Amino acid sequence: MKRAARWSCLLIFLILCTVTVWFLQSFTESKESEQSVQYIDWQSAVKIEADGSETPYTQEDYANLPEKGDSFRLTALLPADMEDGNLLFETSGLELAVELNGDQIWKSSAKTPEGAINQTQAVIPLPENATGELVMTCTVQEETVSMFPPMLRVESLAGAEASAYAYANFYGIPAGASAIVMLLVAGLFLLGVLRRRIDWSLIPLFLAAVGLTVRWISQGLGYYFLPEAVSTAFSWNGVGLLTFGMLVLFLIMNRRRDFWRYFGMAAAGSAAAFAASYLISLATDGYLSYYIRLQIDSLVQSGYYDNLLYWFTIWMTVVCAVISAYVIMRSFAKQQAEAQALNLKNQLVMDSYRAIETKMRDSAELRHELNHRILAMDALYQKGDYEALGEMLTAMKKQSDRQTYFTENFTINAILQDAASRAAKADISFQAQAHVPAELPIPENHLCELLMNMLDNALEAAEKVEDPKKRFIRFRTELKDNFLAVKCENSFTGTVLQDETKGFLTKKDKQEAHGFGMKLMEAVTEQYRSILDVSYSEDNVFTVQTALQLPKKK
């Protein structure tokens, strides 16, 4: 049941992650922009020779690429009844000028920055119903130009707005997710510093998150918002490799078994979710399957792996950060629980010792008083006052009846006397037999933890029985064949509390103390190669028994 719940929670989490990614991804593609883009074909193209003469230039699937220094003049016609929008074309590696009906509307000279992935683009606002002849004169400035001649297209204003929004989201959402992971990892590391349990493997994970945060968004929008030197540094392709290297270093440094178990589960679940998403996208001709095919084709044809590496790295970074947070917080929770358990155990032991010390003081006072009474009795005997001597003996007998003596073992006797006193106050019938020697090869704290918790639980349960005549506790302990046998029976209401592991619980004032007495008793019995046998009958009798194997004398 517990395993099924764990896998169910994992499945629900993966479904939530998939839905969230799908929802956010839908804001990174502009369907309106795609529907409102109108492409314009070049009507004619000529190459301008060095002597000023012109020769026809043919363009077939952008395969006839020019050489550096070549000049061209391209002509196109704007379609009639065109909506108001923006004229778009790429300008990377070209020095060009554009005229519309003889009026110059654009002039630029753009070289491709080293390491840049995206091309520079011209965006020229056009009035509504703009028509006429469009002439572009351009000179090639670089050895290779990615796209020639430039691809003319007109995008409506609504499409341009949606395209800009999608473009910003495409770079901003992954960078934002990486920034959240970066802050999470930093917080985990600082928490470890405060608790003096530093996890140094979080340093490379933090650096990986930093790399993912700055590089992707800098490549897309850094040239506009950042200084050129900073944008160039953050956009450097080596940042991606260093980021992946930091992630590999984190995995090498992280040798926790729990981490790798959860990482394997996350990898299996993510692979299943990814495969399902891809098949659904493939069946519905969605964007995801198209994007994956595009990236694989790019990898096969040109060896360009950067995008695939980025998405794989960001997945690994997010998964590693989430698992690290879970493992660390669970470790802290376990440490806190152990500290609370230790404090509670120490409190119980201290209570046990205080009770024994009280009994020792009472016994010392009784011995002191007994010595005085013996002297007084001797004086009465010497005096011949037998009547007074008889009265003193009667008083001593009554006091002896009130202070029951169970065994010569001082610790067990003190525990039983304390339990008998508490039972009398609660109107509980208490019967105890203890056939044990004065000395046992068991530490006093172990005897206290076992017997005091056993009797405490019995007193607590018996006291809740409404009819005082049905309240009872029967306790017996004896030494048999090098085993200390202990059995405690008590009446109870018939209601038994159990935790999720079928362990028995008691009703304590403090929530953290529930069932802890049972755990302490089980811990003691395990140290002496035994078990704690707990049972109850239909006639409302609760029984706890064990047999401790005594250590051999050296």
N, C-alpha and C positions, 0 to 999 in steps of 0.2 A: 504493500500500500504506500509506504513511504517512498519507494523508488518510483512508483507510478506517478505520485504527486510531484516528485522532482522533475521527471521528464515532461509532465504536463505543463509545469511552470516554465520550463525551458522552451517548449514549443510555443506557448503563449507569448513569451518574450520575443522569440524570433519572428512570430507573426506581426507583433507590434512594430518591431524594427523594420520589417519589410514594408508594411503599410506606411510607416513614417517616411522611409526613403522614397517610396513611390510618390507619396503626396508632395514632398519637397521637390523631387525631380521633375514633376509636372510643371513647376514654375521656372524651369531652366530651358525649356524649349518653346519657341514662339510659333504656334500653329497659325495665328493670325498673320504673323509676318510672312510665313511661307506662302499663305494664300494670297497675300496682297503684293507680292513681288512680281514685277513685270520685266522680263529680260528683253534686251534690245540687241539685235544683230548688226554687225558692221556691214555697211553696204559696199564699201570699197576700201582698199588698203594699198598704199604705194610705199616703196622704199626710196628715200631721198639719198642719192649718191653724193660723193664728195664734190663733184663738179656741178651739182645742182639739178642734174637730170633725175627723172623718176622712173622707177621700174615697178611693175605690179608685184604685190606680195600676197601670197596665199597662206591661209591659216586653216589647217586641218587638225582638229582635236588638240589644238595648242601644242602640237609636236614640232612645228617648224620654228624653233627658238632662234632668236637673233643673237648677234655677237656684240660685245662691248663696243660702244661708239657708233653703232648703227642708228640712223634716224628714220622716222616713219611719219606718214600722215594717214589718219584713219577717218572715215566719214560714215555717219549714221543718221537716220531720220527718227525724230521723236514721234511716237504714235499719236494719232488724233484722239480727242476726248479722254486724255489722260488725267487722272485725279491728281490733286496737289500732293506733292511728296518730295522725296529726296533722290537725287541721282547719285548712285554709288558705283565705285570702281576702285581697284587696288592700284597703289602708286609706288610700291616698293621697288627700288632699283631703277627708277625712271626719273628723268627730267622732262616735264610735260606742261603743255598749255592746252586749254579747252575753250572753244568758241561756240556760241549758240547764235545762229543767224548773223555772224560777223562780229558779235560782241564777246570779248573775252570774259569768261565766268570762272576760270580756275587756272592757277599756275603754281607748280610745286617742283621740288627736287628732293627725293627721299632715297636714302641709302638704308639697307637692311642692317640693323645693329647685330653685332656678333652674338651668337647664341639665341637670337630671337626666334620664336616659333610663329607668331602671328605676323601678318603683313599690315603695313600701313594702308589706310583706306581714306579715300576722298568722299565727303558727304556734302553735296551741293543742293540747297533748297531750290525747288522749282515752283513757279506759280501754277495755279490751276489752269488746265487746258493749254499748257505750254506746247508749242509745235515748232517745227522748223528743222534746219540742218545742224547737226552737231559735228564739229571738226576737232580732232585731237592730233596735236603735233608732239612727238615724244622722241627722246634720245636715251638709249640704253646706257646706264652708268656702271653696271656690274657684269662680271664674267657670265653669271647665270641669273636668269630671271624666272621666278617660279611660275608666273602666269603672264603670257603675252600672246596676243594683245590683251589689254585689260578687259575684264568682263563687265559690260554695261548692264545696269539694271536700275529700275525705279521702284522705290519702296514707299507705300503710302505713309502718311504721318502716323496713323493709328498703328500700322505695322512697325514703324520705326520705334514708337514708344514701347510697344510690346517686346520688340527685339532688344532694345537697350535694357529693359527690365530683366528679360531672360538672360542676357549676357552677363549682367551684374550678378544675378543669382547663381549662374553657373560657376562663377569664381568665388562669390562671397559665401555661399552656403558651406562648401567643403572647408574653406578657410575658417569660418566660424566654428564648425564642428571640431576642427583641429585645435583651435584656440581654447575651446572648452576642455578638450582632453589635456592640453598643455597645463591649464590651471588646475585641473583635477590631479594630475601627476605631481605638480609642484606642491599642492596642498597635502598630498599623501607623504611626500618626502619631509616636509616641515613638521607634520604630525609625528612622524617617526623620530625626528630630532627632539621634539618636546618630550616624547616618551622614552628617549634614549635607546631606541631600537631602529637605528638608521638602516634603510635599505638602499645601498649604493647602486643597485641595478636600475633604480628609477631615474638616475641621472641620464644615461643614454636614451631612455624612453622619453624623457622630457625634451632632450635635444632633437629627437626624431619628430616630436610634435611641433617644436619650434620651426623646424625645416618645412614641415607640411603647411604650417600656417603662413609663412612668409613667401614661399616660392610660387605656389599656384596662383595666388591673387596678384603677386607682383608681375608674373608673366602676362596676365590678362589685362590688368589695369594699373600696374605700377608706373608705367611711363607717364601717366596723366597726373598721379597724386604724389609721387615720390621724386626726390632729386635723381637726376640721371645716373649718378654713380651708385646710389643705393639701389635703384631699380635694376641696374645691370648686374650688381652683385647678387641680389636676391633671385634674379632670373637665371643665373648661371646653371647650366645643366648639371654641373658637379654637385650642386646642392641636393639634387634628387638622389644621387649615388651615396653621398654622405649620410643623408637621412636614412636610406635603406641600411647602410652600414651600422648606424647607431642602433637600429632596430635589431639587427643580427647580434650585435654586442649585448643588448639587453637579454635576448634569448639565451645566449651563452652564459651570462652571469646568473640568470634565474634558474636555479636547480630545484625549486620546491616541487615536490611530487604533486601536490594539490593543483598548482598552477598548470602543469602540463596535462593533468587529467581534464581540467576545465577547458583548457585550450583545445584539446582534441575534440571535446564535445561541441565547442563553439565552431570549430572548423567543419565538423561533420554536419552540424545544423545549418551553417551558412552555405556550404556546398549544396545541400539539398534545397534550400530556399532559392539560391541563385539558379540552379538547374530548373526548378519549377517556374521561376520568373522568366527565364530565357525561353522556355518552351511555350509559355503563355504569350509572350511577346512575339515569338516566331509565328504562332498560330494566328495571331491578330494583326500581324505585320506592324508591330509596335516599334518604338524608337530604340528600346534596349537592344533588341536583336540586330537592328541596323547598325548601332554604334559599335557593338562587339565585332561584327563582321568587318566594319571599317577599320578598327584598330588591328585586327588580325591581319587584314590585307596589308596595312601599313608596315606591320612587323615583318611579314613574309617578303614584301617587295623591296623595302628600303632598310630593314633592320632597325627601324625607329621604334623603340620600346618605351619611351618616356611615359606616355599616358597609361599604359598597362601597369608599369612599375608604380606609378603614382597611386592608382586606385587600389592596387594590391597592398601597398605600404600603408595607406590610410586605413584600410580594413584591419590590417594587423595591429596598427597602433591603437585604434579604438578598442579592439578586442582585448589586447594586452592591458590597456589602462583599466578597462572595466573589470577584468579578472583580478588584476592586482589590487584594485580598490576593494573588491569583495573578499579576497584572501586576507588582506591586511586588516580590514574592519572585523572580519570574523576572528582573526587572531587576537585583536584587541578585546573583543567581546569575551573570548574564551579566557584571556588573561584576567579580565575584570571579574568574570564569574569564579575563576579559581581563587582570586584574592578574597572575594566575598565568602567563598566556601571555607578558605583557610581562617578568615577572621571568625566565622561562625563556629568552626571546629575548635579554634583556640578558646572561644567564649565558653563552649560546652565543657572543654577540659578544665578551664579555670573554675567553672561552676562546680565541677566534680571535685576538684581539689579543695575548694572552699567548704564543700559539704563534709569532706573527710576531715579537714582541719577542725571544723566545728565539732565533729564527733570525737576527735582526739582531745580537744579541750574539755568537752563534757566528760569524757572518760577520766581525764586527769583530775578534774574537779571531784568526780565520784570517788576515785581512789583516795584523794586527799580527805574527803568527808568520811570515807569508810575507816580510814586510820583513826580519825577523831572518835568515831562511834565505837570502834574496838576498844580504845582507851577508856571511853565512858562506860562501856559494858563491863570491862575488867574492874573498874572502880566500883560499879554496882554489885558485881559478884563478890568482891572483897568485902564490901559493906554488908552483904547479905540481903540487899533490897531486891528480892526476886520478882516482886510485882512490877517494879519499874523496869527491870530487865526484860520481862515478858512483853511489856508495852513497846519497848524499843525494837524488839525482834519482830513484832507484828507490823510495825511501821516500815521496817526494812523489807519485809516480805512483800508488802503492797507496792513499794517502790520498785522492787525487782520484777514484779509482774508487769508494771507499766513499761519498763525498759527491758524488752525481750532480748535474749541472747541467742543468736542463730548459729554462729560458728566461731572457731578460734582464729580464722583468717580475718585479720583486722579490717582490710579494705572491703571485702564482701559483707562482713558483719555491719560495718558502718552504712553501706549502701542499702542493705535490707532494713536496718533500723530506721533510716530516713524514709524509705518507701512505706514502712509500716505506720510511721507517724502520719504521713500524708494521707494514707488510706483511711486511718481512723478519723481524721478530720473530715474526709469526704463520705463517711459512712459506707466504706467499702470493706467487705470481709477479706482479710489478708492472711494467707497461709504460705509459709515458706519453710523449706528444708534445704540445708546446705551441709553436705558431708564432704568437706574439703579440708586439707591440712592447713596449718598456719602459714606455710610458705608455698607459693606457687611460682613456677618459672615463667610467669607472664607479667609484664610491666603493669604497674598500677593504672597508668593512663589507658591501656587497652581494656582492662577490666572495667574501668569507669565508663568508657565509650560504649562497650557492649551492654553491660548490665543496667547502667543508669538510663540509657536510651530505651532499652527493652521495657524497664519498669515505668518510665515516663509515659511511653505510648500506652501501656496497659492501664495506668491510672487515668490517663486522659479519656480512653475509650470506656472504661467501666463507669466513670463519673457521669457519662452522658446517659446511662440507663436510667429511666424514670423511676422504676420501682427499686428502692434501696435494698430490699430483700434479695434482689437478683444481681446485685453488684458483688463481684468477687474477683480475686486474683489468686492464682495458685502457682507458686514458683518452686522450682526444685533444681538443684545443681549438685553434682557428685563427680568423683574421680573414678573412671573406669578404664583399666588397661591403657594407661597413659593418655587418656582422653578426658577433657573436662566437659562433661555433658551438662547442658543448660536447657531448661524447658520452662516456658511461662505461658499460662493460660489465663484468659480474662473474659469476662462477659462484655458484650457490646450491643449496640442498637440494631445491628443487622445491616447497616449501610457501610459499604466499603468504598473508599476513594482510591482510584488507580490512575496513573499517568499513562501517556501514550505507549510506554514500553511495558505496560502491565505491572509496573512497580507500585507498591502500596504507599499512600500518602496519609499524612496526619494533618489535622487542622491546627496550624500555628498562627500566632498573631502576625508574624512576618511572612510575606509571600515567599521569600527566598528560602525560608526554612522548611517549606513543605517537602516531606519525603527525605530530608537530609539526614534525620536520625537513622532511617533505614539504610541509607548509603554508608553511613559511618559503621553501622553494625556489619554490613556486608564486607566492608573493607577490612575490618578486624578478622572476620571469619576466614577471608581469603588468605590473610597472612599466616593462618594456622591450618592451611590445607583443608578447609571445610567450606560448607555452604550454610546460608541462612534459610531454613525451611519455614515458610509462612503459609498457614492454612486457616480456614474457618469452616464451621459446621452449620447445619441448618438450624440447630438450637441456639444459635448466636454465641458460640464459643470461639474465640480467636486464639490461635496457638502460634507461638514463635519458638523454634528450638534449633539447636546446633550442637556440634561436638568438636571442640578445639583440640587438635593434636598438639600435645605439649612438646616443646623442644627437648631434645636429649641433653642430659647434663654432661658438661665437658669434664 
